[in-house]
């Protein structure tokens, strides 16, 4: 293959149909941000929206804002917008709580719909909170449920008629491996199994077609490719055909059919609203809406196309520039089977990531030895990938990682 | 009793030791805000804090902010501050999720600690989400639990050795009636019953001494007297002696003993952190912290003293000015038995509240016929109470409520 140069990358940027979106974000100078799959960047409109909400709505209209600024409608309105990103109907998605809490709610509902089946199947490498939530719910219910963990390629064999729910994350948080959502859903349905998808690492980076795939339930996070801000509210999806059957486990007042009647008995709202629990987190929802609105302006097919090219470029440049340094690819080579991230294994992974961060290249480390680089196509340029790999080369060549390691601190996916 | 005048109220304001706090809030002109028990007003420092957080932290330091700005420590840090408002240790409170979700988590934990007891006792008039959460959990567990609802004066008789948990809201959201937290906790403990208190309508308006009372668990909301903003994160308290025994029902990754090891098996954090689930809602937490910090500057005994006086003044002025109009007091007369609010019944309650709101007097209606006025002592003046009652007099005298009613819309407590 021809050796690529920085000028090649500049040429790619000059014809990028999504290139103009970069100006819609506030990005710091001197930083290449390859961690938008962990915390998305700040949309340029967020500060104004938040300030207006706080100053004009909370500050001046106070409690009246629930009606006059339709705060009360935010979970549904923003849910309907997210629905357009994931191939769902606007009455099938609601923005609320965290991904973990939403997983809990929907998993409890799904198990209730399959009372005779006691197995939840998932992947051994699924994002830990998904597995923890299952473990906690099994313990809570005390009804002999079992979490069956397998490798991705063992999934087809693991799906039998004792299985109630197949719980999968569409894109693996470490390897970036992408599940075929439609095919897995089909295989599950063939055995009467409900599917519960975690879209945290895929929504906003590619078109998703939940309804075309016949998916049953899904959850996802607001702070990655949706650019909703740190700890943004999450969302959940329940297919219309199931909505009447999924009883809310956390039967909070906002999910009541008539919350402001203050009736003593719980009566779930007929539709997706029943999965609300407490009072909507208005500040977080407002920031999330700005991120989602911005994404809705983009063609997700173009987003996906650029995402694949950015990943391919990174893999090719690492091969070209860093062959000598012992990186082992830990993600699919074929971009069709990959989310919007790449990963490499290296025994000094943690120190290398720290050395890169010190040079302004923000990637991510995932234990035990994974270097992870995410590509948010709305604000990342091809030259950014070049600059990141060039910096990686310098770090390795100069052994910049070979210093007393910083304390191994927390980071948040 | 001597007839009071507006000048009397002005004199009270001029010697109010909390008077200076009013300038620490951004309050709209021409409004008397008697709904701080529903949504607290905007602290003057909140906008700057949020803008700094968004611009400097999210925008510039991006993912690194979890460490360098200690976002990851916010639930614990803010929880420790709230602990000082409610008489708890700094390792006993954490800021997270909504009140409804926290109630769910702690109720599930409490039932697990009393496996042979099947009854949860609460009040018939408890805030509905508390009752709904219990109903939802009972249904979810399917273990034959029962919610026993009684009137406040029947509580002592309802507490027997079949009861697992006594779930009470310290201040009733409609009547404002205040429970004796220590006495009720004592009565419950005498029968081996765990207490779970909802402090939403009391915390921040009076000193609370959870540990002095021996309380077991508590939850509370951040957007009322804590002035944390619409839908602010809530908090939960678990007494230190119970912390190892309360297994998290929602076993999310943030409650793991080592969340960033990404281990496949859930292992709860040893302390209060185990009750975290998803990623902390940073924007909401930042606003909440400003409200809590402001409250921590005030002496809660002075806050309580002023709160009682404001309520007494309101009751006395309504008696003085509005005797002819058929209001029936729906709150305790003795301020020692009352939270920071008063309530009246009137058959035209909804229309009267709407007419008051049109005049800039923001009170609250609670079905079926309750007019509710809350007093947030940090920003409310005695003259505000005068002006509110004067407006009420005008509304009633001119029959300003006797118009085609506005559509009965939602409001949020």
Interface residues (C-beta under 8 A of the other chain):
Chain A: X26 X28 X31 X33 X35 X38 X39 X41 X42 X46 X47 X50 X51 X54 X55 X58 X59 X60 X61 X62 X63 X64 X65 X66 X67 X71 X72 X97 X98 X99 X100 X101 X104 X108 X112 X124 X127 X128 X129 X131 X132 X133 X135 X136 X137 X139 X140 X141 X142 X143 X149 X221 X223 X229 X230 X231 X232 X233 X234 X247 X248 X249 X250 X251 X252 X253 X254 X255 X256 X259 X260 X261 X262 X263 X264 X265 X266 X277 X278 X279 X280 X281 X282 X283 X284 X285 X287 X357 X362 X364 X366 X367 X409 X410 X411 X412
Chain B: X26 X28 X31 X33 X35 X38 X39 X41 X42 X46 X47 X50 X51 X54 X55 X58 X59 X60 X61 X62 X63 X64 X65 X66 X67 X71 X72 X97 X98 X99 X100 X101 X104 X108 X112 X124 X127 X128 X129 X131 X132 X133 X135 X136 X137 X139 X140 X141 X142 X143 X149 X221 X223 X229 X230 X231 X232 X233 X234 X247 X248 X249 X250 X251 X252 X253 X254 X255 X256 X259 X260 X261 X262 X263 X264 X265 X266 X277 X278 X279 X280 X281 X282 X283 X284 X285 X287 X357 X362 X364 X366 X367 X409 X410 X411 X412
